[in-house]
Amino acid sequence: MNQDAQRSTALSFLGGVHRRTVFGRRASVLAEMLAAQIPAGASVLDVGCGDGTIAKLIARQNQSVTIQGIEFAPRADCRIECKPFDGHSIPFPANSFDGCMFVDVLHHVKESQGIERLLREASRVSRKFVLIKDHLSESRIDFRTLQFMDWVGNRPHGVILPYNYQSREEWDKHFVAAGLRVKEWQPNVPLYPFPFTALFGRQLHYTALLEKLKS
Protein backbone atom coordinates (compact mmCIF):
# COMPACT_ATOMS: atom_id res chain seq x y z
CA MET A 1 0.00 0.00 0.00
CA ASN A 2 1.48 3.38 -1.01
CA GLN A 3 1.62 6.43 1.26
CA ASP A 4 -1.46 8.11 -0.27
CA ALA A 5 -3.52 4.96 0.24
CA GLN A 6 -2.26 4.61 3.80
CA ARG A 7 -3.10 8.24 4.53
CA SER A 8 -6.58 7.81 3.05
CA THR A 9 -7.18 4.68 5.13
CA ALA A 10 -6.00 6.41 8.30
CA LEU A 11 -8.25 9.43 7.65
CA SER A 12 -11.24 7.18 7.01
CA PHE A 13 -10.56 5.35 10.27
CA LEU A 14 -10.28 8.61 12.23
CA GLY A 15 -13.43 9.92 10.65
CA GLY A 16 -15.31 6.78 11.65
CA VAL A 17 -14.05 6.92 15.23
CA HIS A 18 -14.97 10.60 15.51
CA ARG A 19 -18.48 10.00 14.21
CA ARG A 20 -19.09 7.09 16.58
CA THR A 21 -17.67 8.70 19.72
CA VAL A 22 -18.19 12.46 19.31
CA PHE A 23 -20.56 13.44 16.50
CA GLY A 24 -23.83 12.25 18.03
CA ARG A 25 -23.10 13.65 21.49
CA ARG A 26 -21.91 16.96 20.00
CA ALA A 27 -25.07 17.42 17.95
CA SER A 28 -27.33 16.57 20.90
CA VAL A 29 -25.53 18.84 23.38
CA LEU A 30 -25.33 21.79 21.01
CA ALA A 31 -28.95 21.46 19.89
CA GLU A 32 -30.12 21.52 23.51
CA MET A 33 -27.96 24.52 24.44
CA LEU A 34 -28.77 26.54 21.33
CA ALA A 35 -32.50 25.75 21.36
CA ALA A 36 -32.69 27.16 24.88
CA GLN A 37 -31.35 30.51 23.64
CA ILE A 38 -33.64 30.94 20.63
CA PRO A 39 -36.86 32.83 21.42
CA ALA A 40 -40.14 31.02 20.79
CA GLY A 41 -41.53 31.60 17.32
CA ALA A 42 -38.25 32.92 15.93
CA SER A 43 -37.21 32.52 12.30
CA VAL A 44 -33.53 31.57 12.05
CA LEU A 45 -30.99 31.35 9.24
CA ASP A 46 -28.31 28.71 9.86
CA VAL A 47 -25.20 30.00 8.07
CA GLY A 48 -22.95 27.11 7.03
CA CYS A 49 -25.55 24.56 8.10
CA GLY A 50 -23.65 21.46 6.90
CA ASP A 51 -26.04 18.52 6.73
CA GLY A 52 -28.63 20.32 8.87
CA THR A 53 -28.45 17.82 11.76
CA ILE A 54 -28.16 20.38 14.55
CA ALA A 55 -30.78 22.68 13.05
CA LYS A 56 -33.21 19.77 12.71
CA LEU A 57 -32.66 18.77 16.35
CA ILE A 58 -33.22 22.38 17.48
CA ALA A 59 -36.50 22.52 15.55
CA ARG A 60 -37.63 19.30 17.24
CA GLN A 61 -36.88 20.68 20.70
CA ASN A 62 -38.38 24.09 20.01
CA GLN A 63 -41.16 23.38 17.53
CA SER A 64 -42.26 27.01 17.26
CA VAL A 65 -38.90 27.89 15.67
CA THR A 66 -38.37 27.80 11.89
CA ILE A 67 -34.85 27.26 10.54
CA GLN A 68 -33.47 27.29 7.03
CA GLY A 69 -29.85 27.13 5.96
CA ILE A 70 -27.26 28.38 3.53
CA GLU A 71 -24.07 26.55 2.65
CA PHE A 72 -21.08 27.12 0.37
CA ALA A 73 -21.49 23.58 -0.96
CA PRO A 74 -25.07 22.43 -0.19
CA ARG A 75 -25.49 18.71 0.44
CA ALA A 76 -28.12 16.69 -1.35
CA ASP A 77 -29.04 14.98 1.92
CA CYS A 78 -29.34 18.18 4.00
CA ARG A 79 -32.04 17.77 6.65
CA ILE A 80 -33.34 21.34 6.32
CA GLU A 81 -34.11 23.67 3.42
CA CYS A 82 -30.73 24.92 2.21
CA LYS A 83 -29.63 27.42 -0.41
CA PRO A 84 -26.11 28.03 -1.79
CA PHE A 85 -24.06 31.13 -0.99
CA ASP A 86 -20.58 32.35 -1.85
CA GLY A 87 -19.22 32.23 1.70
CA HIS A 88 -19.11 36.02 1.96
CA SER A 89 -22.46 37.68 1.23
CA ILE A 90 -25.71 36.34 2.67
CA PRO A 91 -28.26 36.24 -0.19
CA PHE A 92 -31.23 37.75 1.64
CA PRO A 93 -32.54 41.30 2.13
CA ALA A 94 -32.05 43.20 5.39
CA ASN A 95 -34.15 42.06 8.36
CA SER A 96 -35.25 38.83 6.65
CA PHE A 97 -34.98 36.73 9.82
CA ASP A 98 -35.29 37.18 13.56
CA GLY A 99 -31.77 35.81 13.90
CA CYS A 100 -28.78 34.07 12.33
CA MET A 101 -26.83 31.13 13.69
CA PHE A 102 -23.20 30.04 13.17
CA VAL A 103 -22.21 26.63 14.56
CA ASP A 104 -18.45 26.04 14.32
CA VAL A 105 -18.32 28.03 11.08
CA LEU A 106 -16.45 31.27 11.72
CA HIS A 107 -13.07 29.71 12.59
CA HIS A 108 -13.09 28.19 9.09
CA VAL A 109 -13.01 31.68 7.56
CA LYS A 110 -9.49 32.37 6.31
CA GLU A 111 -9.01 35.93 7.61
CA SER A 112 -10.23 37.93 10.60
CA GLN A 113 -11.65 40.52 8.20
CA GLY A 114 -13.73 37.71 6.73
CA ILE A 115 -15.14 36.87 10.16
CA GLU A 116 -16.20 40.49 10.65
CA ARG A 117 -17.74 40.63 7.18
CA LEU A 118 -19.86 37.54 7.81
CA LEU A 119 -20.95 38.87 11.20
CA ARG A 120 -21.95 42.18 9.59
CA GLU A 121 -23.93 40.27 7.00
CA ALA A 122 -25.62 38.25 9.74
CA SER A 123 -26.46 41.45 11.62
CA ARG A 124 -27.84 42.97 8.43
CA VAL A 125 -30.30 40.15 7.67
CA SER A 126 -31.28 39.68 11.34
CA ARG A 127 -33.90 41.72 13.12
CA LYS A 128 -32.91 40.76 16.67
CA PHE A 129 -29.99 38.42 17.36
CA VAL A 130 -27.01 36.35 16.21
CA LEU A 131 -26.26 33.02 17.90
CA ILE A 132 -22.76 31.52 17.77
CA LYS A 133 -20.98 28.37 18.81
CA ASP A 134 -17.24 28.52 18.22
CA HIS A 135 -13.81 28.19 19.84
CA LEU A 136 -11.63 30.19 22.21
CA SER A 137 -7.85 30.20 21.88
CA GLU A 138 -6.01 32.06 24.62
CA SER A 139 -2.63 30.30 24.41
CA ARG A 140 -0.41 28.23 22.17
CA ILE A 141 -1.58 25.09 23.97
CA ASP A 142 -5.19 26.05 23.21
CA PHE A 143 -4.29 26.57 19.55
CA ARG A 144 -2.53 23.21 19.20
CA THR A 145 -5.36 21.37 20.93
CA LEU A 146 -7.99 23.00 18.72
CA GLN A 147 -5.87 22.34 15.64
CA PHE A 148 -5.73 18.63 16.47
CA MET A 149 -9.48 18.46 17.16
CA ASP A 150 -10.25 20.26 13.91
CA TRP A 151 -7.98 17.97 11.92
CA VAL A 152 -9.50 14.79 13.37
CA GLY A 153 -13.09 16.00 12.99
CA ASN A 154 -12.88 17.64 9.57
CA ARG A 155 -9.86 16.51 7.59
CA PRO A 156 -11.41 13.11 6.72
CA HIS A 157 -14.25 15.03 5.02
CA GLY A 158 -11.97 17.31 2.97
CA VAL A 159 -12.93 20.47 4.87
CA ILE A 160 -10.58 23.44 4.39
CA LEU A 161 -8.79 24.11 7.69
CA PRO A 162 -7.33 27.62 8.12
CA TYR A 163 -7.23 27.17 11.94
CA ASN A 164 -8.37 30.77 12.42
CA TYR A 165 -9.08 30.60 16.16
CA GLN A 166 -9.75 33.79 18.12
CA SER A 167 -9.27 34.93 21.71
CA ARG A 168 -12.12 36.43 23.75
CA GLU A 169 -10.66 39.89 23.18
CA GLU A 170 -10.58 39.31 19.42
CA TRP A 171 -14.13 37.98 19.38
CA ASP A 172 -15.38 41.02 21.29
CA LYS A 173 -13.75 43.32 18.71
CA HIS A 174 -15.46 41.43 15.88
CA PHE A 175 -18.82 41.70 17.62
CA VAL A 176 -18.53 45.45 18.16
CA ALA A 177 -17.39 45.98 14.55
CA ALA A 178 -20.51 44.12 13.38
CA GLY A 179 -22.86 46.18 15.57
CA LEU A 180 -23.49 43.34 18.02
CA ARG A 181 -23.40 43.09 21.80
CA VAL A 182 -23.01 40.02 24.00
CA LYS A 183 -26.26 39.25 25.81
CA GLU A 184 -25.35 35.72 27.02
CA TRP A 185 -21.93 34.06 27.07
CA GLN A 186 -21.48 30.39 27.99
CA PRO A 187 -17.86 29.13 28.13
CA ASN A 188 -18.76 25.65 29.40
CA VAL A 189 -19.95 23.43 26.56
CA PRO A 190 -19.93 19.75 27.67
CA LEU A 191 -19.21 18.12 24.31
CA TYR A 192 -16.95 15.34 25.58
CA PRO A 193 -17.40 12.63 28.21
CA PHE A 194 -14.93 12.11 31.05
CA PRO A 195 -11.94 11.87 30.86
CA PHE A 196 -11.70 13.54 27.42
CA THR A 197 -13.34 16.73 28.67
CA ALA A 198 -10.22 17.51 30.74
CA LEU A 199 -8.18 17.83 27.54
CA PHE A 200 -10.67 18.84 24.86
CA GLY A 201 -13.15 20.81 26.98
CA ARG A 202 -11.55 23.27 29.45
CA GLN A 203 -13.32 26.34 27.97
CA LEU A 204 -12.03 25.84 24.42
CA HIS A 205 -15.65 26.12 23.28
CA TYR A 206 -18.32 28.75 23.85
CA THR A 207 -21.82 29.75 22.85
CA ALA A 208 -22.84 33.38 22.65
CA LEU A 209 -26.19 35.06 22.12
CA LEU A 210 -25.59 38.48 20.58
CA GLU A 211 -28.15 41.25 20.22
CA LYS A 212 -28.12 43.97 17.61
CA LEU A 213 -27.08 47.40 18.79
CA LYS A 214 -29.61 50.10 18.05
CA SER A 215 -28.50 52.33 15.20
KOLKOLLUM-30581 format. One record per residue (C-alpha): x, y, z; residue number from 1. Coordinates in Angstrom, 3 decimals. Layout:
<pt xx="X" yy="Y" zz="Z" k="NUM"/>
...
This chain:
<pt xx="0.000" yy="0.000" zz="0.000" k="1"/>
<pt xx="1.481" yy="3.379" zz="-1.013" k="2"/>
<pt xx="1.622" yy="6.427" zz="1.263" k="3"/>
<pt xx="-1.461" yy="8.107" zz="-0.271" k="4"/>
<pt xx="-3.523" yy="4.963" zz="0.237" k="5"/>
<pt xx="-2.256" yy="4.608" zz="3.801" k="6"/>
<pt xx="-3.100" yy="8.236" zz="4.526" k="7"/>
<pt xx="-6.581" yy="7.814" zz="3.050" k="8"/>
<pt xx="-7.181" yy="4.678" zz="5.130" k="9"/>
<pt xx="-5.998" yy="6.414" zz="8.302" k="10"/>
<pt xx="-8.247" yy="9.425" zz="7.650" k="11"/>
<pt xx="-11.238" yy="7.182" zz="7.010" k="12"/>
<pt xx="-10.558" yy="5.347" zz="10.273" k="13"/>
<pt xx="-10.276" yy="8.609" zz="12.232" k="14"/>
<pt xx="-13.431" yy="9.925" zz="10.651" k="15"/>
<pt xx="-15.306" yy="6.783" zz="11.655" k="16"/>
<pt xx="-14.047" yy="6.916" zz="15.232" k="17"/>
<pt xx="-14.974" yy="10.605" zz="15.507" k="18"/>
<pt xx="-18.485" yy="10.003" zz="14.213" k="19"/>
<pt xx="-19.090" yy="7.089" zz="16.581" k="20"/>
<pt xx="-17.670" yy="8.696" zz="19.725" k="21"/>
<pt xx="-18.188" yy="12.463" zz="19.307" k="22"/>
<pt xx="-20.565" yy="13.439" zz="16.499" k="23"/>
<pt xx="-23.828" yy="12.252" zz="18.030" k="24"/>
<pt xx="-23.104" yy="13.653" zz="21.487" k="25"/>
<pt xx="-21.905" yy="16.961" zz="19.998" k="26"/>
<pt xx="-25.068" yy="17.421" zz="17.946" k="27"/>
<pt xx="-27.325" yy="16.569" zz="20.896" k="28"/>
<pt xx="-25.534" yy="18.841" zz="23.380" k="29"/>
<pt xx="-25.328" yy="21.790" zz="21.007" k="30"/>
<pt xx="-28.948" yy="21.461" zz="19.890" k="31"/>
<pt xx="-30.121" yy="21.519" zz="23.507" k="32"/>
<pt xx="-27.959" yy="24.519" zz="24.444" k="33"/>
<pt xx="-28.770" yy="26.541" zz="21.332" k="34"/>
<pt xx="-32.499" yy="25.754" zz="21.355" k="35"/>
<pt xx="-32.692" yy="27.162" zz="24.882" k="36"/>
<pt xx="-31.347" yy="30.514" zz="23.643" k="37"/>
<pt xx="-33.640" yy="30.939" zz="20.631" k="38"/>
<pt xx="-36.863" yy="32.832" zz="21.417" k="39"/>
<pt xx="-40.137" yy="31.017" zz="20.791" k="40"/>
<pt xx="-41.529" yy="31.599" zz="17.319" k="41"/>
<pt xx="-38.249" yy="32.916" zz="15.925" k="42"/>
<pt xx="-37.213" yy="32.522" zz="12.296" k="43"/>
<pt xx="-33.528" yy="31.570" zz="12.047" k="44"/>
<pt xx="-30.986" yy="31.353" zz="9.236" k="45"/>
<pt xx="-28.309" yy="28.715" zz="9.855" k="46"/>
<pt xx="-25.199" yy="29.998" zz="8.067" k="47"/>
<pt xx="-22.951" yy="27.110" zz="7.027" k="48"/>
<pt xx="-25.545" yy="24.565" zz="8.102" k="49"/>
<pt xx="-23.653" yy="21.459" zz="6.905" k="50"/>
<pt xx="-26.042" yy="18.521" zz="6.733" k="51"/>
<pt xx="-28.626" yy="20.316" zz="8.875" k="52"/>
<pt xx="-28.448" yy="17.820" zz="11.759" k="53"/>
<pt xx="-28.158" yy="20.377" zz="14.555" k="54"/>
<pt xx="-30.783" yy="22.682" zz="13.053" k="55"/>
<pt xx="-33.207" yy="19.773" zz="12.707" k="56"/>
<pt xx="-32.655" yy="18.771" zz="16.345" k="57"/>
<pt xx="-33.216" yy="22.378" zz="17.475" k="58"/>
<pt xx="-36.501" yy="22.521" zz="15.552" k="59"/>
<pt xx="-37.630" yy="19.296" zz="17.237" k="60"/>
<pt xx="-36.876" yy="20.679" zz="20.695" k="61"/>
<pt xx="-38.384" yy="24.091" zz="20.006" k="62"/>
<pt xx="-41.159" yy="23.380" zz="17.528" k="63"/>
<pt xx="-42.259" yy="27.005" zz="17.259" k="64"/>
<pt xx="-38.904" yy="27.891" zz="15.665" k="65"/>
<pt xx="-38.368" yy="27.800" zz="11.894" k="66"/>
<pt xx="-34.849" yy="27.265" zz="10.540" k="67"/>
<pt xx="-33.469" yy="27.289" zz="7.027" k="68"/>
<pt xx="-29.849" yy="27.133" zz="5.959" k="69"/>
<pt xx="-27.264" yy="28.379" zz="3.530" k="70"/>
<pt xx="-24.075" yy="26.550" zz="2.655" k="71"/>
<pt xx="-21.084" yy="27.115" zz="0.368" k="72"/>
<pt xx="-21.491" yy="23.576" zz="-0.958" k="73"/>
<pt xx="-25.067" yy="22.431" zz="-0.195" k="74"/>
<pt xx="-25.490" yy="18.713" zz="0.443" k="75"/>
<pt xx="-28.118" yy="16.694" zz="-1.349" k="76"/>
<pt xx="-29.044" yy="14.980" zz="1.924" k="77"/>
<pt xx="-29.345" yy="18.180" zz="3.996" k="78"/>
<pt xx="-32.042" yy="17.771" zz="6.652" k="79"/>
<pt xx="-33.343" yy="21.344" zz="6.317" k="80"/>
<pt xx="-34.115" yy="23.668" zz="3.421" k="81"/>
<pt xx="-30.734" yy="24.916" zz="2.212" k="82"/>
<pt xx="-29.629" yy="27.421" zz="-0.412" k="83"/>
<pt xx="-26.114" yy="28.034" zz="-1.789" k="84"/>
<pt xx="-24.062" yy="31.133" zz="-0.987" k="85"/>
<pt xx="-20.583" yy="32.354" zz="-1.846" k="86"/>
<pt xx="-19.222" yy="32.228" zz="1.702" k="87"/>
<pt xx="-19.112" yy="36.020" zz="1.959" k="88"/>
<pt xx="-22.463" yy="37.680" zz="1.230" k="89"/>
<pt xx="-25.707" yy="36.337" zz="2.673" k="90"/>
<pt xx="-28.255" yy="36.244" zz="-0.193" k="91"/>
<pt xx="-31.229" yy="37.747" zz="1.645" k="92"/>
<pt xx="-32.542" yy="41.296" zz="2.135" k="93"/>
<pt xx="-32.045" yy="43.200" zz="5.391" k="94"/>
<pt xx="-34.149" yy="42.057" zz="8.363" k="95"/>
<pt xx="-35.253" yy="38.830" zz="6.648" k="96"/>
<pt xx="-34.979" yy="36.729" zz="9.822" k="97"/>
<pt xx="-35.292" yy="37.177" zz="13.558" k="98"/>
<pt xx="-31.770" yy="35.806" zz="13.899" k="99"/>
<pt xx="-28.780" yy="34.073" zz="12.333" k="100"/>
<pt xx="-26.825" yy="31.125" zz="13.693" k="101"/>
<pt xx="-23.201" yy="30.035" zz="13.173" k="102"/>
<pt xx="-22.214" yy="26.627" zz="14.559" k="103"/>
<pt xx="-18.445" yy="26.040" zz="14.318" k="104"/>
<pt xx="-18.315" yy="28.027" zz="11.084" k="105"/>
<pt xx="-16.448" yy="31.266" zz="11.721" k="106"/>
<pt xx="-13.066" yy="29.713" zz="12.587" k="107"/>
<pt xx="-13.093" yy="28.187" zz="9.092" k="108"/>
<pt xx="-13.007" yy="31.685" zz="7.557" k="109"/>
<pt xx="-9.491" yy="32.369" zz="6.305" k="110"/>
<pt xx="-9.010" yy="35.925" zz="7.611" k="111"/>
<pt xx="-10.227" yy="37.928" zz="10.604" k="112"/>
<pt xx="-11.655" yy="40.516" zz="8.199" k="113"/>
<pt xx="-13.732" yy="37.714" zz="6.734" k="114"/>
<pt xx="-15.142" yy="36.873" zz="10.161" k="115"/>
<pt xx="-16.197" yy="40.495" zz="10.651" k="116"/>
<pt xx="-17.740" yy="40.628" zz="7.175" k="117"/>
<pt xx="-19.862" yy="37.537" zz="7.810" k="118"/>
<pt xx="-20.948" yy="38.872" zz="11.199" k="119"/>
<pt xx="-21.949" yy="42.175" zz="9.593" k="120"/>
<pt xx="-23.934" yy="40.267" zz="6.999" k="121"/>
<pt xx="-25.624" yy="38.254" zz="9.742" k="122"/>
<pt xx="-26.457" yy="41.447" zz="11.618" k="123"/>
<pt xx="-27.842" yy="42.974" zz="8.426" k="124"/>
<pt xx="-30.298" yy="40.153" zz="7.667" k="125"/>
<pt xx="-31.282" yy="39.679" zz="11.340" k="126"/>
<pt xx="-33.901" yy="41.720" zz="13.119" k="127"/>
<pt xx="-32.908" yy="40.760" zz="16.671" k="128"/>
<pt xx="-29.988" yy="38.417" zz="17.357" k="129"/>
<pt xx="-27.013" yy="36.354" zz="16.207" k="130"/>
<pt xx="-26.258" yy="33.021" zz="17.905" k="131"/>
<pt xx="-22.755" yy="31.520" zz="17.774" k="132"/>
<pt xx="-20.979" yy="28.365" zz="18.814" k="133"/>
<pt xx="-17.240" yy="28.523" zz="18.218" k="134"/>
<pt xx="-13.813" yy="28.190" zz="19.839" k="135"/>
<pt xx="-11.631" yy="30.193" zz="22.210" k="136"/>
<pt xx="-7.854" yy="30.204" zz="21.883" k="137"/>
<pt xx="-6.009" yy="32.062" zz="24.623" k="138"/>
<pt xx="-2.630" yy="30.299" zz="24.414" k="139"/>
<pt xx="-0.405" yy="28.228" zz="22.170" k="140"/>
<pt xx="-1.581" yy="25.092" zz="23.971" k="141"/>
<pt xx="-5.189" yy="26.049" zz="23.212" k="142"/>
<pt xx="-4.290" yy="26.570" zz="19.552" k="143"/>
<pt xx="-2.529" yy="23.213" zz="19.197" k="144"/>
<pt xx="-5.359" yy="21.371" zz="20.930" k="145"/>
<pt xx="-7.993" yy="22.995" zz="18.716" k="146"/>
<pt xx="-5.874" yy="22.342" zz="15.644" k="147"/>
<pt xx="-5.730" yy="18.629" zz="16.468" k="148"/>
<pt xx="-9.475" yy="18.464" zz="17.164" k="149"/>
<pt xx="-10.250" yy="20.263" zz="13.907" k="150"/>
<pt xx="-7.983" yy="17.967" zz="11.923" k="151"/>
<pt xx="-9.496" yy="14.788" zz="13.367" k="152"/>
<pt xx="-13.091" yy="15.997" zz="12.991" k="153"/>
<pt xx="-12.883" yy="17.641" zz="9.570" k="154"/>
<pt xx="-9.859" yy="16.511" zz="7.589" k="155"/>
<pt xx="-11.407" yy="13.111" zz="6.716" k="156"/>
<pt xx="-14.251" yy="15.034" zz="5.019" k="157"/>
<pt xx="-11.968" yy="17.306" zz="2.974" k="158"/>
<pt xx="-12.930" yy="20.473" zz="4.874" k="159"/>
<pt xx="-10.577" yy="23.436" zz="4.393" k="160"/>
<pt xx="-8.787" yy="24.109" zz="7.686" k="161"/>
<pt xx="-7.330" yy="27.625" zz="8.118" k="162"/>
<pt xx="-7.226" yy="27.170" zz="11.943" k="163"/>
<pt xx="-8.365" yy="30.767" zz="12.425" k="164"/>
<pt xx="-9.083" yy="30.600" zz="16.161" k="165"/>
<pt xx="-9.746" yy="33.790" zz="18.117" k="166"/>
<pt xx="-9.268" yy="34.926" zz="21.706" k="167"/>
<pt xx="-12.116" yy="36.431" zz="23.749" k="168"/>
<pt xx="-10.665" yy="39.887" zz="23.178" k="169"/>
<pt xx="-10.579" yy="39.307" zz="19.417" k="170"/>
<pt xx="-14.135" yy="37.979" zz="19.379" k="171"/>
<pt xx="-15.375" yy="41.022" zz="21.287" k="172"/>
<pt xx="-13.755" yy="43.324" zz="18.712" k="173"/>
<pt xx="-15.458" yy="41.433" zz="15.879" k="174"/>
<pt xx="-18.816" yy="41.696" zz="17.621" k="175"/>
<pt xx="-18.527" yy="45.451" zz="18.158" k="176"/>
<pt xx="-17.394" yy="45.983" zz="14.546" k="177"/>
<pt xx="-20.513" yy="44.119" zz="13.381" k="178"/>
<pt xx="-22.859" yy="46.178" zz="15.569" k="179"/>
<pt xx="-23.488" yy="43.345" zz="18.019" k="180"/>
<pt xx="-23.395" yy="43.091" zz="21.804" k="181"/>
<pt xx="-23.014" yy="40.016" zz="23.996" k="182"/>
<pt xx="-26.255" yy="39.245" zz="25.815" k="183"/>
<pt xx="-25.352" yy="35.719" zz="27.020" k="184"/>
<pt xx="-21.930" yy="34.056" zz="27.067" k="185"/>
<pt xx="-21.481" yy="30.394" zz="27.994" k="186"/>
<pt xx="-17.862" yy="29.126" zz="28.129" k="187"/>
<pt xx="-18.757" yy="25.645" zz="29.399" k="188"/>
<pt xx="-19.950" yy="23.431" zz="26.557" k="189"/>
<pt xx="-19.932" yy="19.753" zz="27.668" k="190"/>
<pt xx="-19.215" yy="18.121" zz="24.307" k="191"/>
<pt xx="-16.951" yy="15.343" zz="25.581" k="192"/>
<pt xx="-17.404" yy="12.631" zz="28.205" k="193"/>
<pt xx="-14.930" yy="12.114" zz="31.049" k="194"/>
<pt xx="-11.937" yy="11.866" zz="30.861" k="195"/>
<pt xx="-11.695" yy="13.544" zz="27.422" k="196"/>
<pt xx="-13.340" yy="16.726" zz="28.667" k="197"/>
<pt xx="-10.218" yy="17.512" zz="30.738" k="198"/>
<pt xx="-8.181" yy="17.830" zz="27.536" k="199"/>
<pt xx="-10.674" yy="18.842" zz="24.860" k="200"/>
<pt xx="-13.147" yy="20.806" zz="26.985" k="201"/>
<pt xx="-11.552" yy="23.275" zz="29.447" k="202"/>
<pt xx="-13.323" yy="26.339" zz="27.965" k="203"/>
<pt xx="-12.031" yy="25.836" zz="24.424" k="204"/>
<pt xx="-15.653" yy="26.118" zz="23.280" k="205"/>
<pt xx="-18.316" yy="28.747" zz="23.845" k="206"/>
<pt xx="-21.818" yy="29.745" zz="22.848" k="207"/>
<pt xx="-22.842" yy="33.380" zz="22.646" k="208"/>
<pt xx="-26.195" yy="35.060" zz="22.117" k="209"/>
<pt xx="-25.593" yy="38.484" zz="20.581" k="210"/>
<pt xx="-28.146" yy="41.248" zz="20.222" k="211"/>
<pt xx="-28.124" yy="43.971" zz="17.610" k="212"/>
<pt xx="-27.079" yy="47.404" zz="18.794" k="213"/>
<pt xx="-29.608" yy="50.098" zz="18.054" k="214"/>
<pt xx="-28.496" yy="52.328" zz="15.199" k="215"/>
